[in-house]
Amino acid sequence: MDGIKKSRAENNLLREISAVIREKVSDPDVGFVTLLRVKLSTDGRYAKVYYNALGDEKSHAKTDKALKRCAPYIQFEVASRTRMRVMPQLAFIFDKNLDYAMEMQKIFNQSSESQNKNDE
């Protein structure tokens, strides 16, 4: 799969997976999920779906279990909506980068505030 075709397929999958989760999945454990990106394998048979969710570690674990439980259903729904030759097997992965970035931003803000107080 070349770069442009792969990128287009990843964007299409991201859009369709998010629509299926929003419209069709009624599992209360899924909660508020934000899909960040989809990475297809080189042969197109596997897709890693990176997501983030609101809440604490306990709710993240519940969301992770719910998404893994719903993955075959989501895969079936996306396959019926798209015209892909091979529907990739979906693997949902919690992405901690957003949480890490927010934590670092908080630390930077605190250090700049303390530096501003010291300058005065």
Biopython code that builds the backbone (N, CA, C, O; Angstrom):
import numpy as np
from Bio.PDB.StructureBuilder import StructureBuilder

atoms = [
    (1, "MET", "N", (0.853, -1.173, 0.000)),
    (1, "MET", "CA", (0.000, 0.000, 0.000)),
    (1, "MET", "C", (0.898, 1.235, 0.000)),
    (1, "MET", "O", (1.747, 1.383, 0.879)),
    (2, "ASP", "N", (0.719, 2.112, -0.969)),
    (2, "ASP", "CA", (1.568, 3.301, -1.017)),
    (2, "ASP", "C", (1.121, 4.336, 0.009)),
    (2, "ASP", "O", (0.058, 4.190, 0.612)),
    (3, "GLY", "N", (1.916, 5.369, 0.211)),
    (3, "GLY", "CA", (1.696, 6.341, 1.274)),
    (3, "GLY", "C", (0.374, 7.081, 1.193)),
    (3, "GLY", "O", (-0.321, 7.226, 2.199)),
    (4, "ILE", "N", (0.024, 7.548, 0.008)),
    (4, "ILE", "CA", (-1.208, 8.329, -0.144)),
    (4, "ILE", "C", (-2.425, 7.442, 0.049)),
    (4, "ILE", "O", (-3.376, 7.828, 0.728)),
    (5, "LYS", "N", (-2.400, 6.258, -0.542)),
    (5, "LYS", "CA", (-3.536, 5.339, -0.412)),
    (5, "LYS", "C", (-3.706, 4.904, 1.042)),
    (5, "LYS", "O", (-4.828, 4.818, 1.541)),
    (6, "LYS", "N", (-2.594, 4.630, 1.715)),
    (6, "LYS", "CA", (-2.645, 4.213, 3.111)),
    (6, "LYS", "C", (-3.183, 5.344, 3.997)),
    (6, "LYS", "O", (-4.010, 5.107, 4.877)),
    (7, "SER", "N", (-2.718, 6.551, 3.764)),
    (7, "SER", "CA", (-3.181, 7.706, 4.531)),
    (7, "SER", "C", (-4.674, 7.941, 4.326)),
    (7, "SER", "O", (-5.398, 8.233, 5.277)),
    (8, "ARG", "N", (-5.125, 7.815, 3.099)),
    (8, "ARG", "CA", (-6.548, 7.987, 2.798)),
    (8, "ARG", "C", (-7.383, 6.906, 3.483)),
    (8, "ARG", "O", (-8.455, 7.191, 4.017)),
    (9, "ALA", "N", (-6.891, 5.671, 3.466)),
    (9, "ALA", "CA", (-7.609, 4.571, 4.124)),
    (9, "ALA", "C", (-7.647, 4.784, 5.639)),
    (9, "ALA", "O", (-8.666, 4.518, 6.276)),
    (10, "GLU", "N", (-6.547, 5.260, 6.216)),
    (10, "GLU", "CA", (-6.516, 5.512, 7.663)),
    (10, "GLU", "C", (-7.504, 6.609, 8.052)),
    (10, "GLU", "O", (-8.215, 6.485, 9.050)),
    (11, "ASN", "N", (-7.548, 7.684, 7.262)),
    (11, "ASN", "CA", (-8.490, 8.765, 7.550)),
    (11, "ASN", "C", (-9.938, 8.303, 7.394)),
    (11, "ASN", "O", (-10.802, 8.674, 8.189)),
    (12, "ASN", "N", (-10.195, 7.504, 6.381)),
    (12, "ASN", "CA", (-11.537, 6.976, 6.165)),
    (12, "ASN", "C", (-11.952, 6.069, 7.328)),
    (12, "ASN", "O", (-13.077, 6.157, 7.821)),
    (13, "LEU", "N", (-11.043, 5.207, 7.757)),
    (13, "LEU", "CA", (-11.334, 4.330, 8.897)),
    (13, "LEU", "C", (-11.596, 5.133, 10.158)),
    (13, "LEU", "O", (-12.524, 4.823, 10.906)),
    (14, "LEU", "N", (-10.793, 6.158, 10.406)),
    (14, "LEU", "CA", (-10.976, 6.997, 11.590)),
    (14, "LEU", "C", (-12.358, 7.630, 11.596)),
    (14, "LEU", "O", (-13.045, 7.628, 12.618)),
    (15, "ARG", "N", (-12.760, 8.167, 10.463)),
    (15, "ARG", "CA", (-14.074, 8.805, 10.346)),
    (15, "ARG", "C", (-15.200, 7.795, 10.559)),
    (15, "ARG", "O", (-16.156, 8.080, 11.281)),
    (16, "GLU", "N", (-15.098, 6.626, 9.941)),
    (16, "GLU", "CA", (-16.165, 5.631, 10.040)),
    (16, "GLU", "C", (-16.228, 4.991, 11.429)),
    (16, "GLU", "O", (-17.319, 4.757, 11.948)),
    (17, "ILE", "N", (-15.084, 4.709, 12.030)),
    (17, "ILE", "CA", (-15.079, 4.116, 13.373)),
    (17, "ILE", "C", (-15.685, 5.079, 14.374)),
    (17, "ILE", "O", (-16.468, 4.674, 15.233)),
    (18, "SER", "N", (-15.327, 6.362, 14.270)),
    (18, "SER", "CA", (-15.904, 7.329, 15.205)),
    (18, "SER", "C", (-17.411, 7.469, 15.002)),
    (18, "SER", "O", (-18.152, 7.635, 15.971)),
    (19, "ALA", "N", (-17.867, 7.402, 13.758)),
    (19, "ALA", "CA", (-19.309, 7.474, 13.496)),
    (19, "ALA", "C", (-20.027, 6.260, 14.069)),
    (19, "ALA", "O", (-21.110, 6.401, 14.638)),
    (20, "VAL", "N", (-19.452, 5.079, 13.931)),
    (20, "VAL", "CA", (-20.077, 3.867, 14.470)),
    (20, "VAL", "C", (-20.132, 3.938, 15.992)),
    (20, "VAL", "O", (-21.155, 3.604, 16.590)),
    (21, "ILE", "N", (-19.053, 4.366, 16.619)),
    (21, "ILE", "CA", (-19.054, 4.470, 18.090)),
    (21, "ILE", "C", (-20.101, 5.474, 18.543)),
    (21, "ILE", "O", (-20.825, 5.228, 19.508)),
    (22, "ARG", "N", (-20.185, 6.606, 17.851)),
    (22, "ARG", "CA", (-21.126, 7.653, 18.229)),
    (22, "ARG", "C", (-22.579, 7.233, 17.988)),
    (22, "ARG", "O", (-23.445, 7.520, 18.815)),
    (23, "GLU", "N", (-22.857, 6.557, 16.869)),
    (23, "GLU", "CA", (-24.232, 6.283, 16.477)),
    (23, "GLU", "C", (-24.742, 4.909, 16.886)),
    (23, "GLU", "O", (-25.925, 4.774, 17.199)),
    (24, "LYS", "N", (-23.902, 3.892, 16.896)),
    (24, "LYS", "CA", (-24.369, 2.521, 17.045)),
    (24, "LYS", "C", (-24.021, 1.860, 18.374)),
    (24, "LYS", "O", (-24.785, 1.027, 18.862)),
    (25, "VAL", "N", (-22.895, 2.210, 18.964)),
    (25, "VAL", "CA", (-22.468, 1.539, 20.191)),
    (25, "VAL", "C", (-23.228, 2.133, 21.364)),
    (25, "VAL", "O", (-23.155, 3.335, 21.621)),
    (26, "SER", "N", (-23.960, 1.279, 22.076)),
    (26, "SER", "CA", (-24.771, 1.754, 23.196)),
    (26, "SER", "C", (-24.257, 1.249, 24.538)),
    (26, "SER", "O", (-24.972, 1.300, 25.539)),
    (27, "ASP", "N", (-23.034, 0.767, 24.562)),
    (27, "ASP", "CA", (-22.427, 0.273, 25.794)),
    (27, "ASP", "C", (-22.116, 1.462, 26.706)),
    (27, "ASP", "O", (-21.358, 2.347, 26.309)),
    (28, "PRO", "N", (-22.680, 1.504, 27.915)),
    (28, "PRO", "CA", (-22.427, 2.655, 28.803)),
    (28, "PRO", "C", (-20.988, 2.730, 29.294)),
    (28, "PRO", "O", (-20.551, 3.792, 29.736)),
    (29, "ASP", "N", (-20.243, 1.635, 29.230)),
    (29, "ASP", "CA", (-18.855, 1.656, 29.680)),
    (29, "ASP", "C", (-17.925, 2.345, 28.686)),
    (29, "ASP", "O", (-16.803, 2.705, 29.043)),
    (30, "VAL", "N", (-18.370, 2.530, 27.455)),
    (30, "VAL", "CA", (-17.521, 3.184, 26.467)),
    (30, "VAL", "C", (-17.278, 4.637, 26.861)),
    (30, "VAL", "O", (-16.158, 5.128, 26.714)),
    (31, "GLY", "N", (-18.279, 5.326, 27.349)),
    (31, "GLY", "CA", (-18.097, 6.696, 27.810)),
    (31, "GLY", "C", (-17.767, 7.653, 26.683)),
    (31, "GLY", "O", (-18.105, 7.417, 25.523)),
    (32, "PHE", "N", (-17.090, 8.754, 27.051)),
    (32, "PHE", "CA", (-16.722, 9.771, 26.075)),
    (32, "PHE", "C", (-15.339, 9.456, 25.545)),
    (32, "PHE", "O", (-14.339, 9.636, 26.241)),
    (33, "VAL", "N", (-15.286, 8.985, 24.307)),
    (33, "VAL", "CA", (-14.041, 8.539, 23.682)),
    (33, "VAL", "C", (-13.705, 9.480, 22.526)),
    (33, "VAL", "O", (-14.569, 9.838, 21.726)),
    (34, "THR", "N", (-12.442, 9.869, 22.455)),
    (34, "THR", "CA", (-11.948, 10.662, 21.343)),
    (34, "THR", "C", (-10.938, 9.823, 20.580)),
    (34, "THR", "O", (-9.901, 9.441, 21.122)),
    (35, "LEU", "N", (-11.242, 9.540, 19.329)),
    (35, "LEU", "CA", (-10.304, 8.791, 18.494)),
    (35, "LEU", "C", (-9.253, 9.760, 17.971)),
    (35, "LEU", "O", (-9.583, 10.815, 17.429)),
    (36, "LEU", "N", (-7.990, 9.394, 18.138)),
    (36, "LEU", "CA", (-6.896, 10.279, 17.768)),
    (36, "LEU", "C", (-6.310, 9.958, 16.395)),
    (36, "LEU", "O", (-6.110, 10.856, 15.577)),
    (37, "ARG", "N", (-6.038, 8.686, 16.143)),
    (37, "ARG", "CA", (-5.484, 8.297, 14.854)),
    (37, "ARG", "C", (-5.640, 6.801, 14.642)),
    (37, "ARG", "O", (-5.875, 6.043, 15.583)),
    (38, "VAL", "N", (-5.507, 6.398, 13.401)),
    (38, "VAL", "CA", (-5.533, 4.991, 13.012)),
    (38, "VAL", "C", (-4.249, 4.712, 12.253)),
    (38, "VAL", "O", (-3.875, 5.463, 11.352)),
    (39, "LYS", "N", (-3.577, 3.631, 12.617)),
    (39, "LYS", "CA", (-2.360, 3.215, 11.923)),
    (39, "LYS", "C", (-2.614, 1.842, 11.320)),
    (39, "LYS", "O", (-2.848, 0.872, 12.041)),
    (40, "LEU", "N", (-2.566, 1.764, 9.990)),
    (40, "LEU", "CA", (-2.751, 0.501, 9.277)),
    (40, "LEU", "C", (-1.415, -0.216, 9.143)),
    (40, "LEU", "O", (-0.369, 0.416, 9.000)),
    (41, "SER", "N", (-1.463, -1.533, 9.190)),
    (41, "SER", "CA", (-0.259, -2.316, 8.910)),
    (41, "SER", "C", (0.048, -2.209, 7.421)),
    (41, "SER", "O", (-0.786, -1.748, 6.641)),
    (42, "THR", "N", (1.235, -2.631, 7.032)),
    (42, "THR", "CA", (1.627, -2.493, 5.628)),
    (42, "THR", "C", (0.755, -3.312, 4.680)),
    (42, "THR", "O", (0.532, -2.911, 3.537)),
    (43, "ASP", "N", (0.262, -4.460, 5.151)),
    (43, "ASP", "CA", (-0.607, -5.269, 4.295)),
    (43, "ASP", "C", (-2.082, -4.892, 4.428)),
    (43, "ASP", "O", (-2.909, -5.408, 3.678)),
    (44, "GLY", "N", (-2.431, -4.010, 5.360)),
    (44, "GLY", "CA", (-3.803, -3.548, 5.515)),
    (44, "GLY", "C", (-4.716, -4.495, 6.254)),
    (44, "GLY", "O", (-5.931, -4.295, 6.247)),
    (45, "ARG", "N", (-4.183, -5.516, 6.889)),
    (45, "ARG", "CA", (-5.012, -6.488, 7.598)),
    (45, "ARG", "C", (-5.238, -6.150, 9.062)),
    (45, "ARG", "O", (-6.137, -6.705, 9.694)),
    (46, "TYR", "N", (-4.441, -5.254, 9.604)),
    (46, "TYR", "CA", (-4.545, -4.873, 11.017)),
    (46, "TYR", "C", (-4.531, -3.355, 11.132)),
    (46, "TYR", "O", (-3.823, -2.666, 10.398)),
    (47, "ALA", "N", (-5.323, -2.855, 12.061)),
    (47, "ALA", "CA", (-5.375, -1.410, 12.299)),
    (47, "ALA", "C", (-5.330, -1.150, 13.794)),
    (47, "ALA", "O", (-6.111, -1.716, 14.559)),
    (48, "LYS", "N", (-4.419, -0.297, 14.199)),
    (48, "LYS", "CA", (-4.347, 0.152, 15.581)),
    (48, "LYS", "C", (-5.108, 1.462, 15.669)),
    (48, "LYS", "O", (-4.798, 2.421, 14.962)),
    (49, "VAL", "N", (-6.108, 1.494, 16.542)),
    (49, "VAL", "CA", (-6.935, 2.679, 16.716)),
    (49, "VAL", "C", (-6.543, 3.304, 18.057)),
    (49, "VAL", "O", (-6.815, 2.743, 19.119)),
    (50, "TYR", "N", (-5.906, 4.464, 17.990)),
    (50, "TYR", "CA", (-5.470, 5.152, 19.203)),
    (50, "TYR", "C", (-6.578, 6.086, 19.657)),
    (50, "TYR", "O", (-7.144, 6.830, 18.857)),
    (51, "TYR", "N", (-6.881, 6.040, 20.945)),
    (51, "TYR", "CA", (-7.970, 6.846, 21.485)),
    (51, "TYR", "C", (-7.575, 7.413, 22.842)),
    (51, "TYR", "O", (-6.598, 6.990, 23.460)),
    (52, "ASN", "N", (-8.365, 8.382, 23.283)),
    (52, "ASN", "CA", (-8.247, 8.924, 24.629)),
    (52, "ASN", "C", (-9.655, 9.038, 25.179)),
    (52, "ASN", "O", (-10.621, 9.156, 24.425)),
    (53, "ALA", "N", (-9.764, 9.001, 26.503)),
    (53, "ALA", "CA", (-11.078, 9.064, 27.137)),
    (53, "ALA", "C", (-10.989, 9.921, 28.392)),
    (53, "ALA", "O", (-9.939, 10.022, 29.026)),
    (54, "LEU", "N", (-12.102, 10.526, 28.726)),
    (54, "LEU", "CA", (-12.157, 11.322, 29.946)),
    (54, "LEU", "C", (-12.255, 10.411, 31.162)),
    (54, "LEU", "O", (-12.767, 9.295, 31.079)),
    (55, "GLY", "N", (-11.760, 10.902, 32.283)),
    (55, "GLY", "CA", (-11.915, 10.160, 33.527)),
    (55, "GLY", "C", (-10.593, 9.755, 34.139)),
    (55, "GLY", "O", (-9.514, 10.125, 33.677)),
    (56, "ASP", "N", (-10.728, 8.973, 35.203)),
    (56, "ASP", "CA", (-9.547, 8.510, 35.931)),
    (56, "ASP", "C", (-9.103, 7.150, 35.403)),
    (56, "ASP", "O", (-9.646, 6.649, 34.419)),
    (57, "GLU", "N", (-8.115, 6.559, 36.062)),
    (57, "GLU", "CA", (-7.567, 5.268, 35.627)),
    (57, "GLU", "C", (-8.629, 4.163, 35.622)),
    (57, "GLU", "O", (-8.629, 3.298, 34.746)),
    (58, "LYS", "N", (-9.521, 4.200, 36.596)),
    (58, "LYS", "CA", (-10.561, 3.170, 36.690)),
    (58, "LYS", "C", (-11.520, 3.253, 35.484)),
    (58, "LYS", "O", (-11.881, 2.234, 34.894)),
    (59, "SER", "N", (-11.914, 4.463, 35.140)),
    (59, "SER", "CA", (-12.813, 4.618, 33.993)),
    (59, "SER", "C", (-12.079, 4.324, 32.680)),
    (59, "SER", "O", (-12.688, 3.845, 31.723)),
    (60, "HIS", "N", (-10.770, 4.612, 32.632)),
    (60, "HIS", "CA", (-9.993, 4.260, 31.438)),
    (60, "HIS", "C", (-9.963, 2.745, 31.243)),
    (60, "HIS", "O", (-10.065, 2.252, 30.119)),
    (61, "ALA", "N", (-9.821, 2.015, 32.344)),
    (61, "ALA", "CA", (-9.799, 0.551, 32.257)),
    (61, "ALA", "C", (-11.153, 0.018, 31.784)),
    (61, "ALA", "O", (-11.210, -0.899, 30.964)),
    (62, "LYS", "N", (-12.249, 0.599, 32.306)),
    (62, "LYS", "CA", (-13.584, 0.175, 31.876)),
    (62, "LYS", "C", (-13.800, 0.467, 30.396)),
    (62, "LYS", "O", (-14.360, -0.352, 29.668)),
    (63, "THR", "N", (-13.352, 1.640, 29.959)),
    (63, "THR", "CA", (-13.495, 2.009, 28.555)),
    (63, "THR", "C", (-12.680, 1.079, 27.666)),
    (63, "THR", "O", (-13.143, 0.661, 26.605)),
    (64, "ASP", "N", (-11.465, 0.756, 28.102)),
    (64, "ASP", "CA", (-10.605, -0.139, 27.330)),
    (64, "ASP", "C", (-11.244, -1.522, 27.172)),
    (64, "ASP", "O", (-11.246, -2.088, 26.079)),
    (65, "LYS", "N", (-11.786, -2.060, 28.269)),
    (65, "LYS", "CA", (-12.459, -3.361, 28.198)),
    (65, "LYS", "C", (-13.679, -3.300, 27.282)),
    (65, "LYS", "O", (-13.923, -4.217, 26.497)),
    (66, "ALA", "N", (-14.444, -2.210, 27.390)),
    (66, "ALA", "CA", (-15.655, -2.085, 26.579)),
    (66, "ALA", "C", (-15.322, -1.982, 25.094)),
    (66, "ALA", "O", (-15.994, -2.597, 24.265)),
    (67, "LEU", "N", (-14.294, -1.213, 24.752)),
    (67, "LEU", "CA", (-13.916, -1.083, 23.344)),
    (67, "LEU", "C", (-13.396, -2.400, 22.789)),
    (67, "LEU", "O", (-13.690, -2.753, 21.647)),
    (68, "LYS", "N", (-12.636, -3.119, 23.577)),
    (68, "LYS", "CA", (-12.136, -4.419, 23.115)),
    (68, "LYS", "C", (-13.276, -5.428, 22.969)),
    (68, "LYS", "O", (-13.246, -6.300, 22.101)),
    (69, "ARG", "N", (-14.270, -5.292, 23.828)),
    (69, "ARG", "CA", (-15.432, -6.171, 23.750)),
    (69, "ARG", "C", (-16.279, -5.829, 22.519)),
    (69, "ARG", "O", (-16.842, -6.725, 21.890)),
    (70, "CYS", "N", (-16.372, -4.551, 22.174)),
    (70, "CYS", "CA", (-17.196, -4.094, 21.051)),
    (70, "CYS", "C", (-16.451, -4.103, 19.719)),
    (70, "CYS", "O", (-17.060, -3.846, 18.680)),
    (71, "ALA", "N", (-15.158, -4.390, 19.722)),
    (71, "ALA", "CA", (-14.347, -4.305, 18.507)),
    (71, "ALA", "C", (-14.903, -5.132, 17.346)),
    (71, "ALA", "O", (-14.950, -4.622, 16.227)),
    (72, "PRO", "N", (-15.325, -6.380, 17.554)),
    (72, "PRO", "CA", (-15.881, -7.136, 16.413)),
    (72, "PRO", "C", (-17.141, -6.491, 15.830)),
    (72, "PRO", "O", (-17.330, -6.485, 14.614)),
    (73, "TYR", "N", (-17.997, -5.951, 16.692)),
    (73, "TYR", "CA", (-19.209, -5.284, 16.219)),
    (73, "TYR", "C", (-18.852, -4.020, 15.440)),
    (73, "TYR", "O", (-19.417, -3.763, 14.377)),
    (74, "ILE", "N", (-17.915, -3.231, 15.968)),
    (74, "ILE", "CA", (-17.486, -2.010, 15.294)),
    (74, "ILE", "C", (-16.868, -2.362, 13.945)),
    (74, "ILE", "O", (-17.116, -1.686, 12.946)),
    (75, "GLN", "N", (-16.078, -3.402, 13.921)),
    (75, "GLN", "CA", (-15.448, -3.860, 12.684)),
    (75, "GLN", "C", (-16.499, -4.258, 11.652)),
    (75, "GLN", "O", (-16.374, -3.917, 10.475)),
    (76, "PHE", "N", (-17.527, -4.975, 12.083)),
    (76, "PHE", "CA", (-18.613, -5.392, 11.189)),
    (76, "PHE", "C", (-19.346, -4.178, 10.630)),
    (76, "PHE", "O", (-19.617, -4.112, 9.431)),
    (77, "GLU", "N", (-19.665, -3.219, 11.494)),
    (77, "GLU", "CA", (-20.397, -2.025, 11.049)),
    (77, "GLU", "C", (-19.570, -1.184, 10.080)),
    (77, "GLU", "O", (-20.091, -0.687, 9.082)),
    (78, "VAL", "N", (-18.290, -1.028, 10.374)),
    (78, "VAL", "CA", (-17.424, -0.258, 9.486)),
    (78, "VAL", "C", (-17.287, -0.967, 8.141)),
    (78, "VAL", "O", (-17.264, -0.313, 7.098)),
    (79, "ALA", "N", (-17.197, -2.286, 8.154)),
    (79, "ALA", "CA", (-17.101, -3.050, 6.908)),
    (79, "ALA", "C", (-18.342, -2.857, 6.049)),
    (79, "ALA", "O", (-18.246, -2.797, 4.824)),
    (80, "SER", "N", (-19.505, -2.760, 6.683)),
    (80, "SER", "CA", (-20.732, -2.571, 5.905)),
    (80, "SER", "C", (-20.852, -1.146, 5.370)),
    (80, "SER", "O", (-21.577, -0.916, 4.402)),
    (81, "ARG", "N", (-20.159, -0.188, 5.979)),
    (81, "ARG", "CA", (-20.219, 1.204, 5.536)),
    (81, "ARG", "C", (-19.173, 1.538, 4.477)),
    (81, "ARG", "O", (-19.368, 2.461, 3.686)),
    (82, "THR", "N", (-18.072, 0.803, 4.455)),
    (82, "THR", "CA", (-16.983, 1.127, 3.537)),
    (82, "THR", "C", (-16.890, 0.077, 2.448)),
    (82, "THR", "O", (-17.490, -0.994, 2.540)),
    (83, "ARG", "N", (-16.123, 0.404, 1.412)),
    (83, "ARG", "CA", (-15.923, -0.535, 0.323)),
    (83, "ARG", "C", (-14.455, -0.931, 0.272)),
    (83, "ARG", "O", (-13.802, -0.806, -0.763)),
    (84, "MET", "N", (-13.950, -1.403, 1.389)),
    (84, "MET", "CA", (-12.562, -1.850, 1.433)),
    (84, "MET", "C", (-12.505, -3.305, 0.995)),
    (84, "MET", "O", (-13.408, -4.090, 1.285)),
    (85, "ARG", "N", (-11.450, -3.648, 0.302)),
    (85, "ARG", "CA", (-11.287, -5.021, -0.159)),
    (85, "ARG", "C", (-11.113, -5.959, 1.034)),
    (85, "ARG", "O", (-11.708, -7.036, 1.079)),
    (86, "VAL", "N", (-10.298, -5.542, 1.990)),
    (86, "VAL", "CA", (-10.066, -6.323, 3.200)),
    (86, "VAL", "C", (-10.328, -5.414, 4.393)),
    (86, "VAL", "O", (-9.719, -4.351, 4.516)),
    (87, "MET", "N", (-11.227, -5.829, 5.264)),
    (87, "MET", "CA", (-11.487, -5.047, 6.471)),
    (87, "MET", "C", (-10.441, -5.421, 7.508)),
    (87, "MET", "O", (-10.336, -6.588, 7.886)),
    (88, "PRO", "N", (-9.657, -4.437, 7.980)),
    (88, "PRO", "CA", (-8.607, -4.758, 8.954)),
    (88, "PRO", "C", (-9.193, -5.128, 10.314)),
    (88, "PRO", "O", (-10.271, -4.670, 10.693)),
    (89, "GLN", "N", (-8.467, -5.954, 11.025)),
    (89, "GLN", "CA", (-8.827, -6.301, 12.394)),
    (89, "GLN", "C", (-8.457, -5.118, 13.270)),
    (89, "GLN", "O", (-7.327, -4.634, 13.212)),
    (90, "LEU", "N", (-9.401, -4.643, 14.088)),
    (90, "LEU", "CA", (-9.199, -3.440, 14.882)),
    (90, "LEU", "C", (-8.628, -3.775, 16.253)),
    (90, "LEU", "O", (-9.072, -4.714, 16.915)),
    (91, "ALA", "N", (-7.639, -2.992, 16.666)),
    (91, "ALA", "CA", (-7.065, -3.094, 18.006)),
    (91, "ALA", "C", (-7.093, -1.696, 18.610)),
    (91, "ALA", "O", (-6.452, -0.780, 18.094)),
    (92, "PHE", "N", (-7.840, -1.531, 19.708)),
    (92, "PHE", "CA", (-7.955, -0.231, 20.353)),
    (92, "PHE", "C", (-6.851, -0.080, 21.386)),
    (92, "PHE", "O", (-6.635, -0.956, 22.223)),
    (93, "ILE", "N", (-6.150, 1.064, 21.310)),
    (93, "ILE", "CA", (-5.015, 1.325, 22.191)),
    (93, "ILE", "C", (-5.209, 2.691, 22.837)),
    (93, "ILE", "O", (-5.390, 3.700, 22.155)),
    (94, "PHE", "N", (-5.166, 2.699, 24.172)),
    (94, "PHE", "CA", (-5.295, 3.958, 24.909)),
    (94, "PHE", "C", (-4.011, 4.759, 24.730)),
    (94, "PHE", "O", (-2.917, 4.251, 24.977)),
    (95, "ASP", "N", (-4.143, 5.998, 24.304)),
    (95, "ASP", "CA", (-2.990, 6.868, 24.046)),
    (95, "ASP", "C", (-2.816, 7.823, 25.218)),
    (95, "ASP", "O", (-3.662, 8.683, 25.462)),
    (96, "LYS", "N", (-1.727, 7.667, 25.931)),
    (96, "LYS", "CA", (-1.461, 8.480, 27.116)),
    (96, "LYS", "C", (-0.750, 9.777, 26.780)),
    (96, "LYS", "O", (-0.497, 10.577, 27.681)),
    (97, "ASN", "N", (-0.420, 10.014, 25.529)),
    (97, "ASN", "CA", (0.325, 11.212, 25.149)),
    (97, "ASN", "C", (-0.417, 12.490, 25.479)),
    (97, "ASN", "O", (0.207, 13.467, 25.894)),
    (98, "LEU", "N", (-1.735, 12.515, 25.306)),
    (98, "LEU", "CA", (-2.510, 13.709, 25.599)),
    (98, "LEU", "C", (-2.477, 14.010, 27.094)),
    (98, "LEU", "O", (-2.322, 15.165, 27.491)),
    (99, "ASP", "N", (-2.622, 12.978, 27.926)),
    (99, "ASP", "CA", (-2.546, 13.173, 29.365)),
    (99, "ASP", "C", (-1.169, 13.674, 29.780)),
    (99, "ASP", "O", (-1.045, 14.545, 30.640)),
    (100, "TYR", "N", (-0.141, 13.113, 29.158)),
    (100, "TYR", "CA", (1.228, 13.526, 29.451)),
    (100, "TYR", "C", (1.448, 14.982, 29.047)),
    (100, "TYR", "O", (2.086, 15.738, 29.779)),
    (101, "ALA", "N", (0.922, 15.377, 27.886)),
    (101, "ALA", "CA", (1.070, 16.753, 27.418)),
    (101, "ALA", "C", (0.352, 17.728, 28.346)),
    (101, "ALA", "O", (0.862, 18.815, 28.617)),
    (102, "MET", "N", (-0.813, 17.352, 28.828)),
    (102, "MET", "CA", (-1.546, 18.216, 29.752)),
    (102, "MET", "C", (-0.789, 18.351, 31.076)),
    (102, "MET", "O", (-0.751, 19.435, 31.658)),
    (103, "GLU", "N", (-0.195, 17.274, 31.546)),
    (103, "GLU", "CA", (0.594, 17.300, 32.776)),
    (103, "GLU", "C", (1.817, 18.205, 32.610)),
    (103, "GLU", "O", (2.139, 18.989, 33.503)),
    (104, "MET", "N", (2.487, 18.096, 31.478)),
    (104, "MET", "CA", (3.655, 18.941, 31.220)),
    (104, "MET", "C", (3.254, 20.417, 31.108)),
    (104, "MET", "O", (3.972, 21.293, 31.590)),
    (105, "GLN", "N", (2.124, 20.689, 30.482)),
    (105, "GLN", "CA", (1.638, 22.067, 30.371)),
    (105, "GLN", "C", (1.352, 22.642, 31.750)),
    (105, "GLN", "O", (1.653, 23.806, 32.014)),
    (106, "LYS", "N", (0.782, 21.847, 32.613)),
    (106, "LYS", "CA", (0.499, 22.283, 33.989)),
    (106, "LYS", "C", (1.802, 22.625, 34.721)),
    (106, "LYS", "O", (1.876, 23.631, 35.426)),
    (107, "ILE", "N", (2.818, 21.791, 34.551)),
    (107, "ILE", "CA", (4.116, 22.037, 35.185)),
    (107, "ILE", "C", (4.757, 23.308, 34.625)),
    (107, "ILE", "O", (5.309, 24.106, 35.383)),
    (108, "PHE", "N", (4.689, 23.501, 33.310)),
    (108, "PHE", "CA", (5.256, 24.702, 32.701)),
    (108, "PHE", "C", (4.544, 25.959, 33.200)),
    (108, "PHE", "O", (5.183, 26.971, 33.490)),
    (109, "ASN", "N", (3.231, 25.885, 33.296)),
    (109, "ASN", "CA", (2.469, 27.035, 33.785)),
    (109, "ASN", "C", (2.842, 27.368, 35.223)),
    (109, "ASN", "O", (2.990, 28.541, 35.567)),
    (110, "GLN", "N", (2.995, 26.357, 36.060)),
    (110, "GLN", "CA", (3.368, 26.592, 37.454)),
    (110, "GLN", "C", (4.770, 27.194, 37.554)),
    (110, "GLN", "O", (5.002, 28.089, 38.368)),
    (111, "SER", "N", (5.701, 26.713, 36.735)),
    (111, "SER", "CA", (7.063, 27.241, 36.805)),
    (111, "SER", "C", (7.127, 28.674, 36.288)),
    (111, "SER", "O", (7.876, 29.492, 36.823)),
    (112, "SER", "N", (6.345, 28.986, 35.246)),
    (112, "SER", "CA", (6.342, 30.367, 34.743)),
    (112, "SER", "C", (5.682, 31.316, 35.737)),
    (112, "SER", "O", (6.113, 32.462, 35.870)),
    (113, "GLU", "N", (4.635, 30.856, 36.442)),
    (113, "GLU", "CA", (4.013, 31.688, 37.469)),
    (113, "GLU", "C", (4.973, 31.958, 38.611)),
    (113, "GLU", "O", (5.052, 33.083, 39.105)),
    (114, "SER", "N", (5.698, 30.943, 39.032)),
    (114, "SER", "CA", (6.643, 31.144, 40.126)),
    (114, "SER", "C", (7.805, 32.029, 39.692)),
    (114, "SER", "O", (8.328, 32.792, 40.504)),
    (115, "GLN", "N", (8.220, 31.944, 38.427)),
    (115, "GLN", "CA", (9.278, 32.795, 37.928)),
    (115, "GLN", "C", (8.801, 34.239, 37.834)),
    (115, "GLN", "O", (9.562, 35.162, 38.120)),
    (116, "ASN", "N", (7.556, 34.441, 37.438)),
    (116, "ASN", "CA", (6.987, 35.786, 37.376)),
    (116, "ASN", "C", (6.919, 36.418, 38.760)),
    (116, "ASN", "O", (7.169, 37.614, 38.909)),
    (117, "LYS", "N", (6.582, 35.621, 39.776)),
    (117, "LYS", "CA", (6.534, 36.128, 41.147)),
    (117, "LYS", "C", (7.928, 36.501, 41.625)),
    (117, "LYS", "O", (8.094, 37.493, 42.335)),
    (118, "ASN", "N", (8.932, 35.718, 41.243)),
    (118, "ASN", "CA", (10.307, 36.011, 41.645)),
    (118, "ASN", "C", (10.849, 37.251, 40.946)),
    (118, "ASN", "O", (11.663, 37.971, 41.524)),
    (119, "ASP", "N", (10.417, 37.516, 39.717)),
    (119, "ASP", "CA", (10.868, 38.695, 38.980)),
    (119, "ASP", "C", (10.305, 39.981, 39.558)),
    (119, "ASP", "O", (10.916, 41.041, 39.423)),
    (120, "GLU", "N", (9.151, 39.902, 40.199)),
    (120, "GLU", "CA", (8.511, 41.104, 40.746)),
    (120, "GLU", "C", (9.129, 41.487, 41.995)),
    (120, "GLU", "O", (8.726, 42.477, 42.606)),
]
sb = StructureBuilder()
sb.init_structure("model")
sb.init_model(0)
sb.init_chain("A")
sb.init_seg("    ")
for serial, (resi, resn, name, xyz) in enumerate(atoms, 1):
    if name == "N":
        sb.init_residue(resn, " ", resi, " ")
    sb.init_atom(name, np.array(xyz, "f"), 0.0, 1.0, " ", f" {name:<3s}", serial, name[0])
structure = sb.get_structure()
